[in-house]
Amino acid sequence: MINVGIIGYGYWGPNVARNFNLCSSAKLSAICDANEARVKVAKATFPFVKTYSDPMEMLKSEDLRAVAIVTPVHTHYELAKAALESGKHVFIEKPITSNARQAEELINLARKNGLILMVDHTFLFTGAVKKMREIIDSGELGDLYFYDSVRVNLGLFQHDINVVWDLAPHDFSIMNMLINKNPTAISALGTGHFDHGREDVAYIFAHFDNGFIAHFHCNWLSPVKIRRTLISGSKKMLVWDDLSSDEKIKIYDRGVNFEQTTNGIHKLLVSYRSGDMYAPKVSTTEALQLEAGYFLDCVEKGVDPFNNGEAGLKVVKMLEATDQSLKRGGAQIRI
Protein backbone atom coordinates (compact mmCIF):
# COMPACT_ATOMS: atom_id res chain seq x y z
CA MET A 1 0.00 0.00 0.00
CA ILE A 2 1.25 3.48 -0.91
CA ASN A 3 0.43 6.05 1.77
CA VAL A 4 -0.79 9.24 0.08
CA GLY A 5 -1.27 12.71 1.54
CA ILE A 6 -3.33 15.53 0.02
CA ILE A 7 -2.24 19.17 0.29
CA GLY A 8 -5.21 21.43 -0.47
CA TYR A 9 -8.85 20.55 0.16
CA GLY A 10 -10.66 23.37 -1.63
CA TYR A 11 -12.41 23.05 -5.00
CA TRP A 12 -10.52 20.16 -6.65
CA GLY A 13 -8.88 18.58 -3.61
CA PRO A 14 -11.95 16.56 -2.49
CA ASN A 15 -12.10 14.91 -5.94
CA VAL A 16 -8.42 14.00 -5.78
CA ALA A 17 -8.78 12.65 -2.24
CA ARG A 18 -11.85 10.60 -3.15
CA ASN A 19 -10.18 8.96 -6.12
CA PHE A 20 -6.95 8.09 -4.32
CA ASN A 21 -9.07 6.66 -1.52
CA LEU A 22 -10.78 4.40 -4.06
CA CYS A 23 -7.47 3.00 -5.39
CA SER A 24 -6.74 -0.47 -4.05
CA SER A 25 -2.98 0.17 -4.07
CA ALA A 26 -3.21 3.38 -2.03
CA LYS A 27 -4.04 4.36 1.51
CA LEU A 28 -5.28 7.91 1.97
CA SER A 29 -3.34 8.81 5.12
CA ALA A 30 -3.29 12.60 5.49
CA ILE A 31 -5.04 15.75 4.34
CA CYS A 32 -3.77 19.31 4.81
CA ASP A 33 -5.46 22.67 4.32
CA ALA A 34 -4.74 26.09 5.81
CA ASN A 35 -8.47 26.73 6.16
CA GLU A 36 -9.72 25.24 9.43
CA ALA A 37 -13.25 24.86 8.06
CA ARG A 38 -11.97 22.77 5.15
CA VAL A 39 -9.93 20.61 7.55
CA LYS A 40 -13.13 19.86 9.46
CA VAL A 41 -14.91 18.88 6.25
CA ALA A 42 -12.01 16.59 5.31
CA LYS A 43 -12.06 14.95 8.73
CA ALA A 44 -15.81 14.41 8.55
CA THR A 45 -15.51 12.85 5.09
CA PHE A 46 -12.44 10.73 5.87
CA PRO A 47 -12.41 10.22 9.67
CA PHE A 48 -9.50 7.77 9.43
CA VAL A 49 -6.98 10.30 8.01
CA LYS A 50 -4.63 12.53 9.96
CA THR A 51 -5.29 16.20 9.26
CA TYR A 52 -2.86 19.13 9.19
CA SER A 53 -3.01 22.88 8.76
CA ASP A 54 0.73 23.19 7.97
CA PRO A 55 1.94 21.34 4.84
CA MET A 56 5.56 21.39 6.00
CA GLU A 57 4.51 19.55 9.14
CA MET A 58 2.71 16.94 7.06
CA LEU A 59 5.75 16.45 4.84
CA LYS A 60 7.82 15.47 7.87
CA SER A 61 5.81 12.25 8.12
CA GLU A 62 7.99 9.28 7.23
CA ASP A 63 4.88 7.17 6.60
CA LEU A 64 3.89 9.17 3.52
CA ARG A 65 5.32 7.92 0.26
CA ALA A 66 3.49 10.29 -2.10
CA VAL A 67 1.64 13.60 -1.95
CA ALA A 68 -0.92 15.29 -4.19
CA ILE A 69 -0.58 19.07 -4.34
CA VAL A 70 -3.94 20.68 -5.10
CA THR A 71 -3.34 24.33 -4.22
CA PRO A 72 -3.17 27.70 -6.06
CA VAL A 73 -0.54 27.88 -8.78
CA HIS A 74 1.73 30.36 -6.97
CA THR A 75 2.23 27.82 -4.15
CA HIS A 76 3.16 24.85 -6.36
CA TYR A 77 6.90 25.39 -6.59
CA GLU A 78 7.64 25.70 -2.87
CA LEU A 79 5.34 22.83 -1.89
CA ALA A 80 6.58 20.47 -4.62
CA LYS A 81 10.21 21.32 -3.87
CA ALA A 82 9.71 20.59 -0.17
CA ALA A 83 7.92 17.32 -0.98
CA LEU A 84 10.65 16.14 -3.35
CA GLU A 85 13.37 17.10 -0.88
CA SER A 86 11.58 15.04 1.78
CA GLY A 87 11.62 12.00 -0.52
CA LYS A 88 7.94 12.07 -1.55
CA HIS A 89 6.63 11.29 -5.03
CA VAL A 90 4.56 14.23 -6.30
CA PHE A 91 1.22 14.45 -8.09
CA ILE A 92 0.66 18.16 -8.80
CA GLU A 93 -2.29 20.15 -10.09
CA LYS A 94 -1.96 21.91 -13.44
CA PRO A 95 -0.11 24.04 -14.36
CA ILE A 96 2.98 22.60 -12.74
CA THR A 97 4.46 25.99 -11.72
CA SER A 98 4.17 29.73 -12.30
CA ASN A 99 7.15 29.82 -14.69
CA ALA A 100 9.46 27.58 -16.70
CA ARG A 101 12.50 28.08 -14.47
CA GLN A 102 10.63 26.70 -11.47
CA ALA A 103 9.39 23.71 -13.49
CA GLU A 104 12.91 22.92 -14.66
CA GLU A 105 14.17 22.98 -11.08
CA LEU A 106 11.48 20.54 -9.96
CA ILE A 107 12.20 18.23 -12.90
CA ASN A 108 15.90 18.15 -12.06
CA LEU A 109 15.19 17.63 -8.35
CA ALA A 110 12.83 14.73 -9.02
CA ARG A 111 15.35 13.14 -11.37
CA LYS A 112 18.18 13.60 -8.87
CA ASN A 113 16.17 11.97 -6.07
CA GLY A 114 14.73 9.19 -8.24
CA LEU A 115 11.14 10.34 -7.65
CA ILE A 116 8.02 10.53 -9.79
CA LEU A 117 6.80 14.03 -10.71
CA MET A 118 3.44 13.90 -12.47
CA VAL A 119 1.17 16.77 -13.55
CA ASP A 120 -2.60 16.44 -13.18
CA HIS A 121 -3.71 16.95 -16.79
CA THR A 122 -6.93 15.04 -16.12
CA PHE A 123 -8.44 15.37 -19.60
CA LEU A 124 -5.64 13.19 -21.03
CA PHE A 125 -7.26 10.24 -19.24
CA THR A 126 -10.78 10.76 -20.57
CA GLY A 127 -12.22 8.21 -22.95
CA ALA A 128 -12.77 10.97 -25.52
CA VAL A 129 -9.14 12.11 -25.68
CA LYS A 130 -7.90 8.53 -25.78
CA LYS A 131 -10.29 7.75 -28.65
CA MET A 132 -9.23 10.88 -30.55
CA ARG A 133 -5.58 9.91 -30.19
CA GLU A 134 -6.43 6.47 -31.55
CA ILE A 135 -8.32 7.94 -34.53
CA ILE A 136 -5.56 10.43 -35.40
CA ASP A 137 -2.79 7.84 -35.06
CA SER A 138 -4.69 5.48 -37.39
CA GLY A 139 -4.53 8.09 -40.16
CA GLU A 140 -8.30 8.18 -40.54
CA LEU A 141 -8.35 11.99 -40.62
CA GLY A 142 -5.47 12.18 -43.08
CA ASP A 143 -3.04 15.10 -42.98
CA LEU A 144 -4.12 17.51 -40.26
CA TYR A 145 -5.01 21.07 -41.28
CA PHE A 146 -6.00 22.84 -38.06
CA TYR A 147 -7.08 22.46 -34.43
CA ASP A 148 -9.77 24.73 -32.99
CA SER A 149 -10.81 24.69 -29.33
CA VAL A 150 -13.46 26.62 -27.39
CA ARG A 151 -13.56 26.43 -23.59
CA VAL A 152 -15.89 29.09 -22.19
CA ASN A 153 -18.37 29.60 -19.37
CA LEU A 154 -19.44 32.19 -16.79
CA GLY A 155 -16.63 32.03 -14.17
CA LEU A 156 -14.91 30.67 -12.14
CA PHE A 157 -12.82 33.82 -11.65
CA GLN A 158 -9.43 33.14 -10.04
CA HIS A 159 -7.76 35.59 -7.68
CA ASP A 160 -4.16 34.86 -8.67
CA ILE A 161 -4.17 33.96 -12.39
CA ASN A 162 -5.86 35.07 -15.61
CA VAL A 163 -8.21 33.02 -17.79
CA VAL A 164 -5.28 31.70 -19.85
CA TRP A 165 -3.51 30.10 -16.89
CA ASP A 166 -6.83 28.74 -15.63
CA LEU A 167 -8.34 27.20 -18.77
CA ALA A 168 -5.66 26.95 -21.48
CA PRO A 169 -3.54 24.28 -19.70
CA HIS A 170 -6.34 21.80 -20.38
CA ASP A 171 -6.36 22.44 -24.11
CA PHE A 172 -2.61 22.92 -24.49
CA SER A 173 -2.00 19.53 -22.85
CA ILE A 174 -4.70 17.86 -24.97
CA MET A 175 -3.31 19.30 -28.20
CA ASN A 176 0.24 18.34 -27.25
CA MET A 177 -0.91 14.76 -26.76
CA LEU A 178 -3.00 14.55 -29.94
CA ILE A 179 -0.80 16.47 -32.37
CA ASN A 180 2.64 14.96 -32.82
CA LYS A 181 4.20 18.33 -33.58
CA ASN A 182 5.70 21.09 -31.47
CA PRO A 183 4.48 24.68 -31.87
CA THR A 184 7.19 27.15 -32.79
CA ALA A 185 5.41 30.35 -31.77
CA ILE A 186 2.40 31.70 -29.89
CA SER A 187 0.33 34.81 -30.55
CA ALA A 188 -2.62 35.98 -28.48
CA LEU A 189 -5.10 38.79 -27.94
CA GLY A 190 -7.18 39.25 -24.83
CA THR A 191 -8.66 41.72 -22.43
CA GLY A 192 -9.64 42.04 -18.80
CA HIS A 193 -12.71 43.84 -17.55
CA PHE A 194 -12.15 43.51 -13.80
CA ASP A 195 -9.39 42.96 -11.25
CA HIS A 196 -6.81 45.44 -12.57
CA GLY A 197 -7.15 44.22 -16.15
CA ARG A 198 -6.24 40.58 -15.60
CA GLU A 199 -7.46 38.87 -18.80
CA ASP A 200 -10.86 37.18 -18.56
CA VAL A 201 -11.19 36.67 -22.34
CA ALA A 202 -8.39 35.46 -24.63
CA TYR A 203 -7.87 34.20 -28.18
CA ILE A 204 -4.66 32.23 -28.66
CA PHE A 205 -2.93 30.92 -31.78
CA ALA A 206 -0.22 28.25 -31.80
CA HIS A 207 1.90 28.36 -34.95
CA PHE A 208 3.75 25.43 -36.50
CA ASP A 209 6.48 25.27 -39.16
CA ASN A 210 4.51 23.02 -41.52
CA GLY A 211 1.48 25.30 -41.91
CA PHE A 212 -0.63 23.56 -39.28
CA ILE A 213 -2.28 26.02 -36.89
CA ALA A 214 -4.17 25.73 -33.62
CA HIS A 215 -6.61 28.20 -32.08
CA PHE A 216 -7.91 28.39 -28.50
CA HIS A 217 -10.74 30.54 -27.15
CA CYS A 218 -10.76 30.89 -23.35
CA ASN A 219 -13.48 32.94 -21.68
CA TRP A 220 -14.85 33.52 -18.17
CA LEU A 221 -17.63 35.81 -19.43
CA SER A 222 -19.69 33.55 -21.67
CA PRO A 223 -23.45 33.26 -20.98
CA VAL A 224 -23.24 29.57 -21.91
CA LYS A 225 -20.79 26.79 -21.16
CA ILE A 226 -19.05 25.35 -24.21
CA ARG A 227 -16.30 22.75 -24.41
CA ARG A 228 -15.85 21.93 -28.05
CA THR A 229 -12.87 21.01 -30.23
CA LEU A 230 -12.72 20.72 -34.02
CA ILE A 231 -9.87 18.93 -35.78
CA SER A 232 -9.80 19.10 -39.58
CA GLY A 233 -7.91 16.70 -41.82
CA SER A 234 -7.49 16.01 -45.52
CA LYS A 235 -9.72 12.92 -45.33
CA LYS A 236 -12.17 13.50 -42.51
CA MET A 237 -13.05 15.97 -39.75
CA LEU A 238 -13.60 15.38 -36.04
CA VAL A 239 -15.76 17.27 -33.55
CA TRP A 240 -15.47 16.66 -29.80
CA ASP A 241 -18.25 18.07 -27.61
CA ASP A 242 -17.24 17.32 -24.04
CA LEU A 243 -20.63 18.39 -22.70
CA SER A 244 -22.57 15.95 -24.86
CA SER A 245 -24.12 13.21 -22.77
CA ASP A 246 -23.82 10.47 -25.39
CA GLU A 247 -22.17 11.30 -28.74
CA LYS A 248 -19.08 13.11 -27.46
CA ILE A 249 -17.07 12.50 -30.65
CA LYS A 250 -18.40 12.73 -34.19
CA ILE A 251 -16.39 11.86 -37.30
CA TYR A 252 -17.51 13.58 -40.50
CA ASP A 253 -16.59 12.30 -43.94
CA ARG A 254 -16.55 15.84 -45.28
CA GLY A 255 -13.93 17.95 -46.94
CA VAL A 256 -12.73 19.92 -49.93
CA ASN A 257 -10.89 18.57 -52.97
CA PHE A 258 -8.71 20.82 -55.14
CA GLU A 259 -7.51 20.18 -58.66
CA GLN A 260 -5.30 22.44 -60.75
CA THR A 261 -5.61 22.61 -64.54
CA THR A 262 -3.44 24.42 -67.08
CA ASN A 263 -5.59 24.10 -70.21
CA GLY A 264 -4.96 27.47 -71.76
CA ILE A 265 -5.27 29.34 -68.46
CA HIS A 266 -4.51 28.29 -64.94
CA LYS A 267 -7.60 27.24 -62.99
CA LEU A 268 -8.22 25.88 -59.53
CA LEU A 269 -11.13 23.48 -59.49
CA VAL A 270 -12.85 23.02 -56.16
CA SER A 271 -15.21 20.20 -55.25
CA TYR A 272 -16.86 19.49 -51.91
CA ARG A 273 -17.24 16.08 -50.34
CA SER A 274 -20.11 15.35 -47.93
CA GLY A 275 -20.37 11.76 -46.74
CA ASP A 276 -21.53 9.96 -43.65
CA MET A 277 -21.08 10.84 -40.00
CA TYR A 278 -20.55 8.35 -37.20
CA ALA A 279 -20.03 8.58 -33.44
CA PRO A 280 -17.51 6.07 -32.02
CA LYS A 281 -18.08 4.55 -28.60
CA VAL A 282 -16.17 6.33 -25.83
CA SER A 283 -15.26 4.95 -22.40
CA THR A 284 -17.07 6.67 -19.53
CA THR A 285 -14.71 5.59 -16.72
CA GLU A 286 -13.87 8.59 -14.51
CA ALA A 287 -10.66 10.14 -15.81
CA LEU A 288 -9.32 11.13 -12.40
CA GLN A 289 -9.75 7.57 -11.16
CA LEU A 290 -7.66 6.28 -14.05
CA GLU A 291 -5.07 9.01 -13.53
CA ALA A 292 -4.71 8.31 -9.80
CA GLY A 293 -4.24 4.61 -10.54
CA TYR A 294 -1.69 5.40 -13.25
CA PHE A 295 0.30 7.62 -10.86
CA LEU A 296 0.42 4.89 -8.22
CA ASP A 297 1.45 2.34 -10.84
CA CYS A 298 4.30 4.61 -11.99
CA VAL A 299 5.41 5.02 -8.37
CA GLU A 300 5.34 1.28 -7.75
CA LYS A 301 7.21 0.39 -10.95
CA GLY A 302 9.50 3.44 -11.09
CA VAL A 303 8.21 4.32 -14.57
CA ASP A 304 8.27 7.91 -15.83
CA PRO A 305 4.66 8.95 -16.67
CA PHE A 306 3.79 10.47 -20.04
CA ASN A 307 2.29 13.48 -18.22
CA ASN A 308 5.55 14.06 -16.37
CA GLY A 309 7.35 17.24 -15.43
CA GLU A 310 8.62 17.73 -18.99
CA ALA A 311 5.05 17.62 -20.31
CA GLY A 312 4.07 20.15 -17.67
CA LEU A 313 7.04 22.35 -18.60
CA LYS A 314 5.97 22.37 -22.26
CA VAL A 315 2.56 23.70 -21.23
CA VAL A 316 4.09 26.37 -18.97
CA LYS A 317 6.33 27.59 -21.82
CA MET A 318 3.23 27.99 -23.99
CA LEU A 319 1.48 29.88 -21.17
CA GLU A 320 4.44 32.20 -20.70
CA ALA A 321 4.61 32.89 -24.43
CA THR A 322 0.87 33.64 -24.41
CA ASP A 323 1.31 36.17 -21.59
CA GLN A 324 4.15 37.86 -23.48
CA SER A 325 2.08 38.07 -26.65
CA LEU A 326 -0.89 39.53 -24.74
CA LYS A 327 1.36 42.27 -23.36
CA ARG A 328 2.75 42.99 -26.83
CA GLY A 329 -0.60 43.29 -28.60
CA GLY A 330 -0.64 39.90 -30.31
CA ALA A 331 2.99 39.72 -31.45
CA GLN A 332 4.30 36.24 -32.26
CA ILE A 333 6.50 34.91 -29.47
CA ARG A 334 8.94 32.14 -30.34
CA ILE A 335 8.89 29.12 -28.04
C-alpha positions as CSV (number, residue, x, y, z in Angstrom):
1,M,0.0,0.0,0.0
2,I,1.3,3.5,-0.9
3,N,0.4,6.0,1.8
4,V,-0.8,9.2,0.1
5,G,-1.3,12.7,1.5
6,I,-3.3,15.5,0.0
7,I,-2.2,19.2,0.3
8,G,-5.2,21.4,-0.5
9,Y,-8.8,20.6,0.2
10,G,-10.7,23.4,-1.6
11,Y,-12.4,23.1,-5.0
12,W,-10.5,20.2,-6.6
13,G,-8.9,18.6,-3.6
14,P,-12.0,16.6,-2.5
15,N,-12.1,14.9,-5.9
16,V,-8.4,14.0,-5.8
17,A,-8.8,12.6,-2.2
18,R,-11.9,10.6,-3.1
19,N,-10.2,9.0,-6.1
20,F,-6.9,8.1,-4.3
21,N,-9.1,6.7,-1.5
22,L,-10.8,4.4,-4.1
23,C,-7.5,3.0,-5.4
24,S,-6.7,-0.5,-4.0
25,S,-3.0,0.2,-4.1
26,A,-3.2,3.4,-2.0
27,K,-4.0,4.4,1.5
28,L,-5.3,7.9,2.0
29,S,-3.3,8.8,5.1
30,A,-3.3,12.6,5.5
31,I,-5.0,15.8,4.3
32,C,-3.8,19.3,4.8
33,D,-5.5,22.7,4.3
34,A,-4.7,26.1,5.8
35,N,-8.5,26.7,6.2
36,E,-9.7,25.2,9.4
37,A,-13.3,24.9,8.1
38,R,-12.0,22.8,5.1
39,V,-9.9,20.6,7.5
40,K,-13.1,19.9,9.5
41,V,-14.9,18.9,6.2
42,A,-12.0,16.6,5.3
43,K,-12.1,15.0,8.7
44,A,-15.8,14.4,8.5
45,T,-15.5,12.9,5.1
46,F,-12.4,10.7,5.9
47,P,-12.4,10.2,9.7
48,F,-9.5,7.8,9.4
49,V,-7.0,10.3,8.0
50,K,-4.6,12.5,10.0
51,T,-5.3,16.2,9.3
52,Y,-2.9,19.1,9.2
53,S,-3.0,22.9,8.8
54,D,0.7,23.2,8.0
55,P,1.9,21.3,4.8
56,M,5.6,21.4,6.0
57,E,4.5,19.6,9.1
58,M,2.7,16.9,7.1
59,L,5.7,16.4,4.8
60,K,7.8,15.5,7.9
61,S,5.8,12.2,8.1
62,E,8.0,9.3,7.2
63,D,4.9,7.2,6.6
64,L,3.9,9.2,3.5
65,R,5.3,7.9,0.3
66,A,3.5,10.3,-2.1
67,V,1.6,13.6,-2.0
68,A,-0.9,15.3,-4.2
69,I,-0.6,19.1,-4.3
70,V,-3.9,20.7,-5.1
71,T,-3.3,24.3,-4.2
72,P,-3.2,27.7,-6.1
73,V,-0.5,27.9,-8.8
74,H,1.7,30.4,-7.0
75,T,2.2,27.8,-4.1
76,H,3.2,24.9,-6.4
77,Y,6.9,25.4,-6.6
78,E,7.6,25.7,-2.9
79,L,5.3,22.8,-1.9
80,A,6.6,20.5,-4.6
81,K,10.2,21.3,-3.9
82,A,9.7,20.6,-0.2
83,A,7.9,17.3,-1.0
84,L,10.6,16.1,-3.3
85,E,13.4,17.1,-0.9
86,S,11.6,15.0,1.8
87,G,11.6,12.0,-0.5
88,K,7.9,12.1,-1.6
89,H,6.6,11.3,-5.0
90,V,4.6,14.2,-6.3
91,F,1.2,14.4,-8.1
92,I,0.7,18.2,-8.8
93,E,-2.3,20.1,-10.1
94,K,-2.0,21.9,-13.4
95,P,-0.1,24.0,-14.4
96,I,3.0,22.6,-12.7
97,T,4.5,26.0,-11.7
98,S,4.2,29.7,-12.3
99,N,7.1,29.8,-14.7
100,A,9.5,27.6,-16.7
101,R,12.5,28.1,-14.5
102,Q,10.6,26.7,-11.5
103,A,9.4,23.7,-13.5
104,E,12.9,22.9,-14.7
105,E,14.2,23.0,-11.1
106,L,11.5,20.5,-10.0
107,I,12.2,18.2,-12.9
108,N,15.9,18.1,-12.1
109,L,15.2,17.6,-8.3
110,A,12.8,14.7,-9.0
111,R,15.4,13.1,-11.4
112,K,18.2,13.6,-8.9
113,N,16.2,12.0,-6.1
114,G,14.7,9.2,-8.2
115,L,11.1,10.3,-7.7
116,I,8.0,10.5,-9.8
117,L,6.8,14.0,-10.7
118,M,3.4,13.9,-12.5
119,V,1.2,16.8,-13.6
120,D,-2.6,16.4,-13.2
121,H,-3.7,17.0,-16.8
122,T,-6.9,15.0,-16.1
123,F,-8.4,15.4,-19.6
124,L,-5.6,13.2,-21.0
125,F,-7.3,10.2,-19.2
126,T,-10.8,10.8,-20.6
127,G,-12.2,8.2,-22.9
128,A,-12.8,11.0,-25.5
129,V,-9.1,12.1,-25.7
130,K,-7.9,8.5,-25.8
131,K,-10.3,7.8,-28.7
132,M,-9.2,10.9,-30.5
133,R,-5.6,9.9,-30.2
134,E,-6.4,6.5,-31.6
135,I,-8.3,7.9,-34.5
136,I,-5.6,10.4,-35.4
137,D,-2.8,7.8,-35.1
138,S,-4.7,5.5,-37.4
139,G,-4.5,8.1,-40.2
140,E,-8.3,8.2,-40.5
141,L,-8.4,12.0,-40.6
142,G,-5.5,12.2,-43.1
143,D,-3.0,15.1,-43.0
144,L,-4.1,17.5,-40.3
145,Y,-5.0,21.1,-41.3
146,F,-6.0,22.8,-38.1
147,Y,-7.1,22.5,-34.4
148,D,-9.8,24.7,-33.0
149,S,-10.8,24.7,-29.3
150,V,-13.5,26.6,-27.4
151,R,-13.6,26.4,-23.6
152,V,-15.9,29.1,-22.2
153,N,-18.4,29.6,-19.4
154,L,-19.4,32.2,-16.8
155,G,-16.6,32.0,-14.2
156,L,-14.9,30.7,-12.1
157,F,-12.8,33.8,-11.6
158,Q,-9.4,33.1,-10.0
159,H,-7.8,35.6,-7.7
160,D,-4.2,34.9,-8.7
161,I,-4.2,34.0,-12.4
162,N,-5.9,35.1,-15.6
163,V,-8.2,33.0,-17.8
164,V,-5.3,31.7,-19.8
165,W,-3.5,30.1,-16.9
166,D,-6.8,28.7,-15.6
167,L,-8.3,27.2,-18.8
168,A,-5.7,26.9,-21.5
169,P,-3.5,24.3,-19.7
170,H,-6.3,21.8,-20.4
171,D,-6.4,22.4,-24.1
172,F,-2.6,22.9,-24.5
173,S,-2.0,19.5,-22.9
174,I,-4.7,17.9,-25.0
175,M,-3.3,19.3,-28.2
176,N,0.2,18.3,-27.2
177,M,-0.9,14.8,-26.8
178,L,-3.0,14.5,-29.9
179,I,-0.8,16.5,-32.4
180,N,2.6,15.0,-32.8
181,K,4.2,18.3,-33.6
182,N,5.7,21.1,-31.5
183,P,4.5,24.7,-31.9
184,T,7.2,27.1,-32.8
185,A,5.4,30.3,-31.8
186,I,2.4,31.7,-29.9
187,S,0.3,34.8,-30.5
188,A,-2.6,36.0,-28.5
189,L,-5.1,38.8,-27.9
190,G,-7.2,39.2,-24.8
191,T,-8.7,41.7,-22.4
192,G,-9.6,42.0,-18.8
193,H,-12.7,43.8,-17.5
194,F,-12.1,43.5,-13.8
195,D,-9.4,43.0,-11.2
196,H,-6.8,45.4,-12.6
197,G,-7.1,44.2,-16.2
198,R,-6.2,40.6,-15.6
199,E,-7.5,38.9,-18.8
200,D,-10.9,37.2,-18.6
201,V,-11.2,36.7,-22.3
202,A,-8.4,35.5,-24.6
203,Y,-7.9,34.2,-28.2
204,I,-4.7,32.2,-28.7
205,F,-2.9,30.9,-31.8
206,A,-0.2,28.3,-31.8
207,H,1.9,28.4,-35.0
208,F,3.8,25.4,-36.5
209,D,6.5,25.3,-39.2
210,N,4.5,23.0,-41.5
211,G,1.5,25.3,-41.9
212,F,-0.6,23.6,-39.3
213,I,-2.3,26.0,-36.9
214,A,-4.2,25.7,-33.6
215,H,-6.6,28.2,-32.1
216,F,-7.9,28.4,-28.5
217,H,-10.7,30.5,-27.2
218,C,-10.8,30.9,-23.4
219,N,-13.5,32.9,-21.7
220,W,-14.9,33.5,-18.2
221,L,-17.6,35.8,-19.4
222,S,-19.7,33.5,-21.7
223,P,-23.4,33.3,-21.0
224,V,-23.2,29.6,-21.9
225,K,-20.8,26.8,-21.2
226,I,-19.1,25.3,-24.2
227,R,-16.3,22.7,-24.4
228,R,-15.9,21.9,-28.1
229,T,-12.9,21.0,-30.2
230,L,-12.7,20.7,-34.0
231,I,-9.9,18.9,-35.8
232,S,-9.8,19.1,-39.6
233,G,-7.9,16.7,-41.8
234,S,-7.5,16.0,-45.5
235,K,-9.7,12.9,-45.3
236,K,-12.2,13.5,-42.5
237,M,-13.0,16.0,-39.7
238,L,-13.6,15.4,-36.0
239,V,-15.8,17.3,-33.5
240,W,-15.5,16.7,-29.8
241,D,-18.3,18.1,-27.6
242,D,-17.2,17.3,-24.0
243,L,-20.6,18.4,-22.7
244,S,-22.6,15.9,-24.9
245,S,-24.1,13.2,-22.8
246,D,-23.8,10.5,-25.4
247,E,-22.2,11.3,-28.7
248,K,-19.1,13.1,-27.5
249,I,-17.1,12.5,-30.7
250,K,-18.4,12.7,-34.2
251,I,-16.4,11.9,-37.3
252,Y,-17.5,13.6,-40.5
253,D,-16.6,12.3,-43.9
254,R,-16.5,15.8,-45.3
255,G,-13.9,18.0,-46.9
256,V,-12.7,19.9,-49.9
257,N,-10.9,18.6,-53.0
258,F,-8.7,20.8,-55.1
259,E,-7.5,20.2,-58.7
260,Q,-5.3,22.4,-60.7
261,T,-5.6,22.6,-64.5
262,T,-3.4,24.4,-67.1
263,N,-5.6,24.1,-70.2
264,G,-5.0,27.5,-71.8
265,I,-5.3,29.3,-68.5
266,H,-4.5,28.3,-64.9
267,K,-7.6,27.2,-63.0
268,L,-8.2,25.9,-59.5
269,L,-11.1,23.5,-59.5
270,V,-12.8,23.0,-56.2
271,S,-15.2,20.2,-55.2
272,Y,-16.9,19.5,-51.9
273,R,-17.2,16.1,-50.3
274,S,-20.1,15.4,-47.9
275,G,-20.4,11.8,-46.7
276,D,-21.5,10.0,-43.7
277,M,-21.1,10.8,-40.0
278,Y,-20.6,8.4,-37.2
279,A,-20.0,8.6,-33.4
280,P,-17.5,6.1,-32.0
281,K,-18.1,4.6,-28.6
282,V,-16.2,6.3,-25.8
283,S,-15.3,4.9,-22.4
284,T,-17.1,6.7,-19.5
285,T,-14.7,5.6,-16.7
286,E,-13.9,8.6,-14.5
287,A,-10.7,10.1,-15.8
288,L,-9.3,11.1,-12.4
289,Q,-9.8,7.6,-11.2
290,L,-7.7,6.3,-14.1
291,E,-5.1,9.0,-13.5
292,A,-4.7,8.3,-9.8
293,G,-4.2,4.6,-10.5
294,Y,-1.7,5.4,-13.2
295,F,0.3,7.6,-10.9
296,L,0.4,4.9,-8.2
297,D,1.4,2.3,-10.8
298,C,4.3,4.6,-12.0
299,V,5.4,5.0,-8.4
300,E,5.3,1.3,-7.8
301,K,7.2,0.4,-10.9
302,G,9.5,3.4,-11.1
303,V,8.2,4.3,-14.6
304,D,8.3,7.9,-15.8
305,P,4.7,8.9,-16.7
306,F,3.8,10.5,-20.0
307,N,2.3,13.5,-18.2
308,N,5.5,14.1,-16.4
309,G,7.4,17.2,-15.4
310,E,8.6,17.7,-19.0
311,A,5.0,17.6,-20.3
312,G,4.1,20.2,-17.7
313,L,7.0,22.4,-18.6
314,K,6.0,22.4,-22.3
315,V,2.6,23.7,-21.2
316,V,4.1,26.4,-19.0
317,K,6.3,27.6,-21.8
318,M,3.2,28.0,-24.0
319,L,1.5,29.9,-21.2
320,E,4.4,32.2,-20.7
321,A,4.6,32.9,-24.4
322,T,0.9,33.6,-24.4
323,D,1.3,36.2,-21.6
324,Q,4.1,37.9,-23.5
325,S,2.1,38.1,-26.7
326,L,-0.9,39.5,-24.7
327,K,1.4,42.3,-23.4
328,R,2.7,43.0,-26.8
329,G,-0.6,43.3,-28.6
330,G,-0.6,39.9,-30.3
331,A,3.0,39.7,-31.4
332,Q,4.3,36.2,-32.3
333,I,6.5,34.9,-29.5
334,R,8.9,32.1,-30.3
335,I,8.9,29.1,-28.0
